[in-house]
Amino acid sequence: MADIFNKKDIALKNPITADYCTITGLGISGSQSYATNVQIAYQQSITRRRTIGGQSQTAVIYGSLPQGQITMSRLAVDSSLSAVGTGAGWDICQPGELTITLGSACGSGGGTYTCTGCIVTGYSVSMEADSLTVMDNVTIEFMQMKK
């Protein structure tokens, strides 16, 4: 049934909220499966080639291998700092796997993303005296993301 402006009814969905998301892998599990901020970028470069002159006007478009990056800011506690530098993903010769599961306060999920070929490329700790906050920040490069 349409509304008074002759538009289709809106299908309302449950919101996906960050406080119900979990992160596992690369030494992160159990009580450490939280983060205050997670950003994921996954892209594939596209190259276009065209012919010059002549009668044929040919164009070719091809893609490169995809790659991605994850940046996480986590509230540092003693158990999360003990996992730093150990296990798969922290050693360039042993790539790891990271799984991020999106949750909802209303019960429905937002899906699960699994990143493979993960290598930690950056780690830092930031401290703020006013709010007594210590955060560990992790940057991870990965080769493939599956949903």
Backbone bond lengths (Angstrom), bond angles and torsions (degrees), N, CA, C in turn:
res aa  C-N    CA-C-N  psi(-1)  N-CA   C-N-CA  omega(-1)  CA-C   N-CA-C  phi
1 M - - - 1.444 - - 1.525 108.62 -
2 A 1.306 117.90 137.01 1.462 122.98 -178.13 1.523 110.77 -89.92
3 D 1.348 115.45 156.56 1.463 119.38 175.98 1.532 109.73 -82.50
4 I 1.331 118.32 -172.82 1.463 121.08 -174.80 1.524 112.81 -67.88
5 F 1.348 117.10 -18.05 1.466 120.50 176.73 1.530 111.58 -94.92
6 N 1.316 116.04 10.79 1.459 123.30 178.81 1.531 112.45 64.64
7 K 1.324 115.92 35.06 1.462 122.46 176.39 1.518 108.66 -103.52
8 K 1.323 116.36 151.94 1.457 121.12 178.38 1.522 109.65 -68.21
9 D 1.327 115.97 152.87 1.459 120.96 177.20 1.520 109.96 -63.04
10 I 1.314 115.78 144.80 1.460 122.02 177.97 1.518 108.89 -82.98
11 A 1.331 115.75 133.87 1.467 121.03 176.14 1.531 107.73 -89.24
12 L 1.324 116.48 105.44 1.457 120.77 -178.86 1.522 109.90 -76.80
13 K 1.320 116.91 137.03 1.458 123.32 -179.47 1.519 109.17 -122.16
14 N 1.327 115.69 163.29 1.460 120.65 176.28 1.519 109.70 -76.28
15 P 1.323 117.84 143.09 1.467 119.97 179.43 1.526 111.16 -73.80
16 I 1.322 116.07 150.14 1.457 121.83 172.24 1.513 106.15 -97.71
17 T 1.322 116.59 124.96 1.452 119.98 -175.70 1.526 110.82 -117.23
18 A 1.297 116.69 143.44 1.460 122.22 -175.81 1.525 112.81 -65.94
19 D 1.329 117.90 -26.25 1.458 119.10 -176.65 1.525 113.14 -74.45
20 Y 1.331 118.39 -5.37 1.454 121.61 177.66 1.520 111.78 -113.17
21 C 1.313 118.99 13.43 1.460 122.78 178.50 1.520 109.63 -89.97
22 T 1.332 116.08 145.28 1.454 120.57 176.99 1.525 110.20 -124.82
23 I 1.318 115.70 152.58 1.458 123.02 -178.90 1.523 107.36 -130.69
24 T 1.330 117.13 127.48 1.456 121.05 177.22 1.520 110.07 -134.84
25 G 1.318 116.01 149.64 1.459 122.81 179.54 1.509 111.03 114.75
26 L 1.323 117.05 166.05 1.467 124.35 -179.56 1.523 111.85 53.89
27 G 1.328 116.50 37.98 1.456 120.38 179.86 1.514 113.96 82.57
28 I 1.346 118.20 3.64 1.469 122.14 179.69 1.526 107.65 -103.45
29 S 1.323 117.27 118.65 1.462 120.43 177.57 1.518 109.28 -164.22
30 G 1.303 115.54 170.79 1.457 121.11 176.46 1.507 112.64 58.09
31 S 1.342 116.64 -123.50 1.461 120.91 -177.07 1.526 112.38 -69.29
32 Q 1.341 117.47 -10.92 1.458 120.49 -179.51 1.518 112.38 -95.52
33 S 1.306 119.00 6.73 1.465 121.24 -170.81 1.525 112.99 -85.43
34 Y 1.297 117.06 41.17 1.445 121.35 178.68 1.527 109.22 -131.91
35 A 1.290 115.78 163.39 1.459 121.58 173.93 1.522 106.95 -153.66
36 T 1.320 116.20 151.96 1.459 119.35 177.62 1.518 111.26 -87.51
37 N 1.340 116.77 -20.53 1.458 120.35 179.27 1.525 108.51 -156.07
38 V 1.326 117.74 127.13 1.460 122.75 176.95 1.522 107.91 -129.57
39 Q 1.321 116.52 129.79 1.458 121.60 175.51 1.520 108.08 -125.80
40 I 1.337 116.35 131.70 1.460 121.81 179.95 1.521 108.49 -124.15
41 A 1.323 116.01 130.41 1.467 121.42 174.81 1.524 107.25 -126.40
42 Y 1.329 117.17 132.60 1.462 122.67 179.87 1.515 106.86 -138.76
43 Q 1.314 117.31 120.72 1.458 119.21 -175.38 1.520 111.39 -142.11
44 Q 1.318 113.95 163.59 1.458 123.11 177.30 1.524 107.09 -136.13
45 S 1.314 117.09 124.08 1.465 120.81 179.04 1.529 109.71 -75.91
46 I 1.318 115.51 142.57 1.469 122.33 178.82 1.527 108.32 -115.71
47 T 1.325 116.13 133.66 1.462 122.01 177.40 1.519 108.82 -115.26
48 R 1.340 116.04 134.62 1.467 121.72 178.53 1.522 108.80 -114.30
49 R 1.323 116.83 131.75 1.466 122.34 176.98 1.516 108.51 -124.89
50 R 1.334 116.24 133.65 1.466 121.72 179.13 1.526 108.85 -127.48
51 T 1.321 115.92 152.67 1.465 119.94 175.95 1.520 109.20 -81.95
52 I 1.319 115.85 154.68 1.457 121.19 179.76 1.526 108.30 -110.86
53 G 1.336 115.57 128.21 1.467 121.21 175.19 1.519 113.26 66.89
54 G 1.334 114.83 -173.80 1.458 121.26 179.12 1.508 112.55 72.78
55 Q 1.305 114.11 -177.40 1.462 121.02 -177.82 1.536 112.38 -80.36
56 S 1.331 117.22 -27.92 1.468 118.35 -177.00 1.524 109.86 -86.87
57 Q 1.273 114.81 128.78 1.458 120.67 175.46 1.519 107.06 -113.12
58 T 1.314 114.80 82.73 1.452 121.88 -173.51 1.519 109.92 -102.98
59 A 1.297 115.28 141.34 1.465 121.38 174.82 1.526 108.45 -131.22
60 V 1.312 115.29 140.42 1.456 121.73 177.77 1.526 107.50 -126.25
61 I 1.317 115.81 133.72 1.457 121.40 177.61 1.530 107.15 -123.55
62 Y 1.325 116.57 125.93 1.459 119.58 177.64 1.525 109.64 -140.21
63 G 1.310 114.33 152.73 1.454 120.28 -177.15 1.512 112.24 -105.53
64 S 1.315 115.76 155.67 1.458 121.65 175.81 1.531 108.51 -92.43
65 L 1.304 115.80 179.17 1.460 119.43 176.26 1.529 109.23 -69.24
66 P 1.321 118.10 140.24 1.469 119.87 179.79 1.523 111.50 -72.22
67 Q 1.312 115.21 159.35 1.458 121.80 174.85 1.515 108.31 -152.22
68 G 1.310 115.75 159.09 1.456 118.34 -178.40 1.507 112.89 -147.60
69 Q 1.331 113.97 172.49 1.459 121.09 179.71 1.526 109.08 -143.92
70 I 1.314 115.99 139.10 1.463 123.13 175.91 1.526 107.15 -120.62
71 T 1.323 115.97 132.89 1.456 121.62 173.62 1.521 107.05 -121.12
72 M 1.326 116.39 124.68 1.462 121.42 -179.42 1.516 110.20 -123.91
73 S 1.314 115.44 138.06 1.467 121.87 170.00 1.522 106.19 -115.65
74 R 1.314 115.96 119.61 1.458 119.87 -178.11 1.513 110.15 -119.52
75 L 1.303 116.42 147.77 1.453 120.99 173.32 1.521 107.00 -73.36
76 A 1.308 117.36 116.46 1.460 121.57 -173.61 1.518 111.20 -77.48
77 V 1.319 115.57 128.75 1.460 122.70 171.08 1.522 106.73 -127.07
78 D 1.299 117.43 168.83 1.461 121.05 -174.84 1.531 111.81 -54.94
79 S 1.324 117.80 -43.94 1.470 119.82 -176.77 1.523 112.47 -68.89
80 S 1.354 118.86 -31.15 1.463 119.36 179.77 1.519 110.89 -73.85
81 L 1.330 118.29 -33.30 1.461 120.89 179.33 1.521 111.74 -72.60
82 S 1.341 118.23 -25.69 1.461 120.09 -179.99 1.524 112.16 -70.66
83 A 1.339 119.03 -21.00 1.463 122.12 -179.95 1.525 112.71 -86.65
84 V 1.320 117.60 -7.03 1.462 121.41 -177.53 1.524 110.37 -65.00
85 G 1.325 115.15 128.64 1.458 120.67 175.53 1.510 115.65 81.60
86 T 1.321 118.23 8.93 1.467 120.23 -179.50 1.517 110.42 -122.81
87 G 1.320 115.54 148.25 1.456 121.31 173.99 1.516 113.51 86.39
88 A 1.341 114.49 -178.86 1.468 122.25 -178.72 1.520 110.46 -61.20
89 G 1.329 115.35 142.16 1.464 121.09 179.00 1.512 113.40 96.40
90 W 1.313 117.70 -27.87 1.459 121.29 177.63 1.523 110.49 -87.25
91 D 1.329 116.93 -17.27 1.463 123.47 177.71 1.526 107.56 -109.09
92 I 1.336 118.01 125.04 1.463 121.64 -176.97 1.526 112.19 -60.72
93 C 1.326 117.37 -23.60 1.470 121.19 179.32 1.524 112.10 -84.33
94 Q 1.317 117.78 -5.15 1.462 121.80 -176.95 1.537 109.69 -136.84
95 P 1.365 117.23 78.50 1.473 119.76 179.33 1.528 111.27 -60.75
96 G 1.315 116.11 150.50 1.449 121.01 -178.38 1.517 112.90 -114.33
97 E 1.324 114.96 -169.32 1.459 122.50 -179.48 1.529 108.21 -134.05
98 L 1.322 116.96 140.44 1.458 122.23 -179.62 1.522 108.24 -129.81
99 T 1.325 117.33 130.36 1.461 122.22 179.75 1.519 109.61 -117.33
100 I 1.339 115.83 127.85 1.458 122.32 178.18 1.518 107.61 -117.39
101 T 1.330 117.03 120.91 1.455 122.51 -179.68 1.523 108.47 -110.54
102 L 1.332 116.22 120.55 1.460 121.47 -179.74 1.520 109.20 -86.64
103 G 1.309 116.49 132.86 1.453 121.72 -178.27 1.505 112.25 -120.14
104 S 1.319 115.26 177.89 1.448 121.11 -179.13 1.515 109.91 -139.69
105 A 1.306 116.00 142.63 1.457 120.69 175.96 1.526 111.63 -67.17
106 C 1.329 116.40 -19.46 1.464 121.19 -177.89 1.528 112.54 -96.73
107 G 1.316 118.36 7.08 1.451 120.24 173.05 1.516 116.58 105.15
108 S 1.322 119.72 -29.60 1.462 119.41 -178.55 1.524 109.40 -89.12
109 G 1.324 115.68 153.81 1.453 120.48 -177.59 1.508 112.23 -98.05
110 G 1.307 115.42 163.37 1.452 121.09 179.49 1.504 112.86 -108.75
111 G 1.319 117.38 9.59 1.450 120.01 178.30 1.515 112.28 106.11
112 T 1.315 114.54 168.97 1.449 122.54 179.41 1.515 108.94 -126.26
113 Y 1.316 117.06 132.76 1.455 123.28 177.77 1.522 108.35 -115.43
114 T 1.336 115.98 128.31 1.454 121.26 177.95 1.524 108.64 -115.84
115 C 1.303 116.21 122.88 1.465 122.39 179.59 1.520 107.88 -106.31
116 T 1.343 116.52 128.18 1.453 121.52 -179.16 1.519 110.16 -116.30
117 G 1.326 115.03 161.44 1.463 120.04 -176.57 1.515 111.72 70.53
118 C 1.330 116.94 35.32 1.467 121.97 -175.35 1.530 112.10 -81.99
119 I 1.327 115.80 132.28 1.459 123.07 174.25 1.532 107.65 -130.53
120 V 1.313 116.72 127.60 1.469 120.65 176.50 1.530 107.64 -73.90
121 T 1.345 115.55 122.17 1.464 120.06 -178.15 1.518 112.84 -109.98
122 G 1.312 117.61 -8.54 1.459 119.77 179.09 1.510 111.14 -158.29
123 Y 1.313 116.25 142.33 1.460 121.73 177.40 1.520 108.11 -145.87
124 S 1.320 116.14 131.65 1.459 120.26 177.25 1.524 109.26 -146.17
125 V 1.294 115.15 159.36 1.466 122.00 176.54 1.516 107.05 -122.54
126 S 1.347 116.33 129.32 1.464 120.25 177.39 1.524 108.91 -118.70
127 M 1.321 115.46 144.26 1.460 121.71 -178.15 1.516 110.32 -129.45
128 E 1.318 116.15 141.13 1.456 121.51 178.72 1.524 108.21 -129.57
129 A 1.309 116.14 119.77 1.461 120.95 -174.52 1.527 112.43 -71.00
130 D 1.339 117.91 -39.58 1.462 120.07 -175.27 1.524 113.01 -61.71
131 S 1.316 117.12 -42.47 1.461 119.67 -178.13 1.528 112.30 -100.59
132 L 1.331 117.30 3.89 1.468 122.94 179.77 1.529 111.70 55.33
133 T 1.329 115.70 40.40 1.456 121.45 -175.76 1.520 110.77 -107.24
134 V 1.333 115.44 133.45 1.462 122.00 172.35 1.524 106.92 -120.19
135 M 1.332 116.48 122.28 1.467 121.93 -178.50 1.515 109.08 -119.40
136 D 1.346 116.44 137.53 1.457 118.32 168.79 1.523 107.45 -105.46
137 N 1.320 115.94 133.77 1.458 123.26 -174.38 1.525 108.53 -113.75
138 V 1.326 116.72 128.48 1.458 122.19 -175.69 1.528 108.79 -123.00
139 T 1.336 116.83 132.71 1.454 122.31 173.66 1.524 107.89 -114.59
140 I 1.332 116.31 128.79 1.469 122.25 -174.27 1.519 108.73 -128.23
141 E 1.317 117.53 130.87 1.463 123.07 171.85 1.533 106.56 -98.09
142 F 1.355 116.77 142.31 1.458 118.89 177.93 1.530 110.11 -141.81
143 M 1.326 115.64 163.18 1.459 121.65 -173.81 1.522 113.82 -100.96
144 Q 1.332 118.64 -29.42 1.467 119.42 -176.02 1.524 110.04 -148.29
145 M 1.329 116.08 143.16 1.458 121.84 176.81 1.523 108.77 -125.47
146 K 1.332 115.81 129.09 1.460 122.12 179.38 1.517 109.25 -118.66
147 K 1.315 115.43 147.57 1.462 120.05 176.97 1.505 109.24 -114.52
